[in-house]
Amino acid sequence: MPDTADSTSTTPSYLSLNRAMWDERAPAHAASPGYAIERFLADPEHLSDVVRFDRERLGDLTGLDGVHLQCHIGTDTVSLARLGARMTGLDFSPVSLAQARSLVDRLGLELPFVESTVDDAVAALGCTGGGRFDLVYTGIGALCWLPDIRRWAQVVAALLRPGGRLFLREGHPVLWSIDEYRMDALDIAHPYFEVPEPYVDTSEETYVATEATFTQNVSHSWNHGLGEVVTALLDVGMRLTMLIEHDSVPWEALPGRMTLDDAGEYHLADRPARLPLTYTVQAVRDA
């Protein structure tokens, strides 16, 4: 692993640090207007902004067995279920999963949520004897928490039945390489490609509006080049069927330099065609 183990545990310290950060922020996220929990409760057809953005690209999900990796508090998972899939959510943060289970309980839904890292997902989801899912879904801001994109692709392929597909929308690695604090230029300050050493961040904030204060503020993350993501999928036998780059992102990734559109997506205020902000990938596991 790229990081050392905790002195009191066999768990890598990046997992411990990141789990503590997500555990502390999950209740604030659930209470924030950004996750729109009250809209989910009030409107049985409401979908998360992230899922709505790719609604047409997702196609018909009716009757599909799906798993949402790194599901956080479950709003995208619920949205996919509302589109007809039989969804399971998976996340390594027990507090995030408690918020997800609370949401589905309040909605009167039966959606299972499994506590596991992505590395351990195959065993945790009962797929050691072969994949059992038609759809593996991963949403915005997930891959950066994983140190090895090749390991992730292996897990995705192992979870899928023959003919099943991965659907991923993620922050673009060019965006992740930009210095978000420099206001006078789009400065490439961080690695575009995956490197062993994590980007270590210390931030008392989070990406949604909240008045909560946090004490678990250290996180480790990694970038993964677009070619690295695609190649990792090809190397495990997946067939690429979609790759689209977008000039928008569903949070204010570069504060003070973005405008918000009517669909809840942010664009560069100045010459938005300069920078890819997100991408959507679909890949199929052939029989």
C-alpha positions in Angstrom: 0.0 0.0 0.0 1.2 3.6 -0.6 0.7 4.4 3.1 1.9 2.9 6.3 -0.3 1.0 8.8 -1.6 2.4 12.0 0.7 1.6 14.9 -2.2 0.0 16.8 -4.0 -1.7 13.9 -3.5 -3.6 10.7 -5.8 -1.1 8.9 -3.8 1.2 6.6 -3.8 4.7 8.0 -5.3 6.2 4.9 -8.4 4.1 5.5 -8.6 5.1 9.1 -8.1 8.8 8.4 -10.6 8.9 5.5 -13.2 6.8 7.4 -13.0 9.2 10.3 -13.4 12.2 8.0 -16.5 10.7 6.3 -18.0 9.4 9.5 -17.9 12.9 11.0 -19.3 14.6 7.9 -22.1 12.2 7.0 -24.7 13.6 9.5 -24.0 17.2 8.2 -24.3 16.0 4.6 -27.7 14.4 5.4 -28.9 17.6 7.1 -27.7 19.8 4.2 -30.0 21.1 1.5 -27.3 19.9 -1.0 -28.4 16.3 -0.5 -32.1 17.2 -0.6 -33.3 14.6 1.9 -36.6 16.4 2.4 -37.3 16.4 -1.4 -36.7 12.6 -1.5 -39.3 12.3 1.3 -41.8 14.7 -0.3 -41.6 13.6 -3.9 -41.5 9.9 -4.8 -40.1 10.7 -8.2 -37.3 12.9 -7.1 -33.8 11.9 -8.3 -30.4 13.1 -7.1 -28.8 15.7 -9.4 -26.0 13.3 -10.2 -28.3 10.5 -11.4 -30.6 13.0 -13.2 -27.6 14.3 -15.2 -27.0 10.9 -16.7 -30.6 9.7 -16.8 -30.7 9.2 -20.6 -27.3 7.6 -20.7 -28.2 5.1 -18.0 -31.0 3.7 -20.1 -33.7 1.3 -18.8 -32.8 0.0 -15.4 -36.0 -1.9 -14.8 -35.3 -5.2 -13.1 -31.5 -4.9 -13.0 -29.5 -6.1 -10.0 -27.3 -3.2 -9.2 -24.6 -2.3 -6.7 -23.5 1.3 -5.9 -19.9 1.3 -4.8 -18.9 4.0 -2.3 -22.5 5.0 -1.9 -22.1 7.4 1.0 -25.5 8.4 2.4 -27.5 6.6 -0.3 -29.2 9.3 -2.3 -27.9 8.2 -5.6 -28.6 4.6 -4.6 -32.2 5.5 -3.9 -32.4 7.4 -7.2 -31.3 4.3 -9.2 -33.8 2.2 -7.3 -36.5 4.7 -8.3 -35.5 4.1 -11.9 -36.3 0.4 -11.5 -33.1 -1.3 -10.4 -32.8 -3.6 -7.4 -30.0 -1.8 -5.7 -27.5 -2.6 -3.0 -25.3 0.1 -1.5 -21.8 -0.4 -0.3 -19.6 2.0 1.7 -16.8 1.8 4.3 -18.2 4.4 6.6 -20.7 3.0 9.2 -22.0 6.5 9.9 -22.7 7.2 6.3 -24.5 3.8 6.0 -26.6 4.7 9.1 -27.8 7.8 7.3 -28.5 5.8 4.2 -30.5 3.2 6.1 -32.4 6.0 7.9 -33.4 7.4 4.6 -34.7 4.2 3.1 -36.6 3.4 6.3 -38.3 6.8 6.1 -39.1 6.1 2.5 -40.5 2.6 3.3 -38.0 1.0 0.9 -36.1 -2.3 1.3 -32.6 -1.5 0.1 -29.7 -3.3 1.6 -26.5 -1.5 2.5 -23.2 -3.3 3.1 -20.3 -2.0 5.1 -17.1 -2.8 3.3 -14.1 -1.2 1.5 -14.0 -1.5 -2.3 -11.1 -4.0 -1.9 -13.2 -6.3 0.1 -16.4 -5.8 -1.9 -16.3 -9.1 -3.8 -16.5 -11.2 -0.6 -18.8 -8.8 1.2 -21.3 -8.9 -1.6 -21.2 -12.7 -2.0 -19.5 -12.7 -5.4 -16.5 -15.0 -4.7 -18.1 -17.7 -6.8 -18.9 -15.3 -9.7 -20.5 -11.9 -10.3 -24.2 -11.5 -9.5 -24.8 -7.9 -10.6 -26.1 -6.5 -13.9 -24.9 -2.9 -13.0 -22.0 -1.6 -11.0 -22.5 2.2 -10.5 -20.0 4.6 -9.1 -20.7 8.3 -8.8 -18.9 11.6 -8.5 -16.0 12.0 -6.1 -15.3 8.3 -5.4 -12.3 7.0 -7.3 -10.0 9.6 -5.7 -10.2 7.8 -2.4 -8.7 4.6 -3.9 -4.9 4.2 -4.2 -4.9 1.6 -7.0 -7.2 2.0 -10.1 -6.2 -1.5 -11.3 -7.5 -3.1 -8.2 -10.7 -1.2 -8.5 -11.2 -2.5 -12.1 -10.6 -6.1 -10.9 -13.3 -5.7 -8.3 -15.8 -4.2 -10.8 -15.3 -7.1 -13.2 -15.6 -9.7 -10.4 -19.0 -8.2 -9.3 -20.6 -8.3 -12.8 -22.4 -11.1 -14.5 -21.4 -11.7 -18.1 -23.2 -9.0 -20.0 -23.3 -6.7 -17.0 -22.0 -3.1 -17.2 -20.2 -0.5 -15.2 -21.5 3.0 -15.2 -19.2 5.7 -13.8 -19.4 9.5 -13.7 -16.4 11.0 -12.0 -14.5 14.2 -11.6 -12.0 14.6 -14.4 -8.4 14.0 -13.6 -7.5 17.4 -15.1 -9.8 19.0 -12.6 -8.3 17.1 -9.7 -4.8 18.3 -10.8 -5.8 22.0 -10.6 -4.9 24.2 -7.6 -8.3 25.1 -6.4 -7.0 27.9 -4.2 -5.2 29.9 -6.9 -7.6 32.5 -8.2 -5.6 34.1 -11.0 -4.9 31.1 -13.2 -5.8 27.4 -13.9 -2.6 26.1 -12.4 -1.7 22.4 -12.7 -0.4 21.8 -9.2 -1.1 18.2 -8.5 -0.3 14.9 -10.3 -2.6 14.0 -13.2 -1.4 10.4 -13.2 -1.7 7.9 -10.3 1.4 8.0 -8.1 2.1 6.0 -4.9 2.1 8.9 -2.6 -1.3 10.3 -1.6 -2.3 13.9 -1.7 -2.7 14.8 1.9 -5.3 17.4 2.6 -6.2 19.1 5.8 -9.5 21.0 5.5 -12.1 22.0 8.1 -14.7 22.3 5.4 -16.9 20.1 3.3 -18.5 20.4 -0.2 -22.0 21.2 0.9 -23.5 24.1 2.9 -23.4 23.4 6.6 -22.9 25.2 9.9 -21.3 22.1 11.4 -17.7 22.2 12.6 -15.4 19.3 12.1 -12.3 17.9 13.9 -11.5 15.0 11.6 -9.9 17.0 8.8 -7.0 15.0 7.4 -7.6 13.0 4.2 -5.5 11.0 1.7 -6.5 10.9 -2.0 -5.1 9.9 -5.4 -5.7 11.0 -8.9 -6.1 8.6 -11.8 -5.5 9.6 -15.4 -8.4 9.0 -17.8 -6.2 6.7 -19.8 -5.3 4.8 -16.6 -9.0 4.3 -15.8 -9.9 3.1 -19.3 -6.8 0.8 -19.6 -7.5 -0.8 -16.2 -11.0 -1.7 -17.4 -9.7 -3.0 -20.7 -7.1 -5.1 -19.0 -9.7 -7.0 -17.0 -11.7 -7.9 -20.1 -14.2 -5.0 -20.1 -15.4 -3.5 -23.4 -15.7 0.2 -23.4 -19.1 1.4 -24.8 -19.2 5.0 -23.7 -16.7 7.8 -22.9 -18.0 11.3 -22.6 -16.1 14.3 -21.2 -18.3 17.2 -19.7 -17.6 20.9 -19.1 -19.7 20.8 -15.9 -19.5 19.4 -12.4 -22.2 19.1 -9.7 -20.4 21.1 -7.0 -18.4 24.4 -7.0 -15.1 22.7 -7.5 -13.2 25.9 -8.2 -14.8 28.4 -5.8 -15.3 31.9 -7.1 -14.6 31.0 -10.7 -17.8 29.1 -11.6 -21.4 29.7 -12.6 -24.4 27.5 -11.7 -26.9 26.4 -14.4 -30.5 25.5 -14.0 -29.7 21.8 -13.7 -27.5 22.2 -10.7 -24.2 21.9 -12.6 -21.3 24.3 -12.3 -19.3 25.6 -15.3 -16.2 27.8 -15.5 -17.4 31.3 -15.7 -14.6 32.3 -18.1 -14.2 30.3 -21.3 -15.7 27.1 -20.0 -14.5 25.0 -23.0 -10.9 25.3 -21.6 -11.3 22.6 -19.0 -13.0 19.1 -18.8 -14.6 18.9 -15.4 -16.2 15.4 -15.3 -16.5 12.4 -17.5 -18.9 9.5 -17.9 -17.7 6.0 -18.7 -19.7 2.8 -19.5 -18.0 -0.6 -20.0 -19.5 -4.1 -20.4 -18.3 -7.4 -19.2 -18.8 -9.7 -22.2 -19.7 -13.3 -21.8 
